[in-house]
Amino acid sequence: MVDKRKVDFEFEAKVIGGGRITIPQEFREIYNIEVGDRVRVKIIEIIKVPKSRKR
């Protein structure tokens, strides 16, 4: 049996190597998100950062 829980939270994440994003630790702890879990992601906005400010 698969445990599916509907949750609604929003955060901003930086795209890192391989197109990955990181779910903040606070949210992972609150929702008990563990390595291997699958999450559904909805992109609602893309914020472009000037190349001179990327690090």
DAMOQUI-V737759 format. One line per field, one symbol per residue. ss: DSSP state (A for helix, B for strand, O for the rest). phi: phi as a letter, one per 30 degrees, with the letter a starting at -180 (. if undefined). psi: psi as a letter, one per 30 degrees, with the letter a starting at -180 (. if undefined). Layout:
ss=???
phi=???
psi=???
This chain:
ss=OOOOOOOOOOOOOOOBAAABOOOOAAAAAAOOOOOOOOOOOOOOOOOOOOAAAOO
phi=.cdcbdbbbbacbddceiidbcdeeedddechdbejdcbccbdcaccdceedcdb
psi=kkjkkkljlklkkkkakggllkkkeeeeeeghklkflklkkkkfkkjkkkeffk.
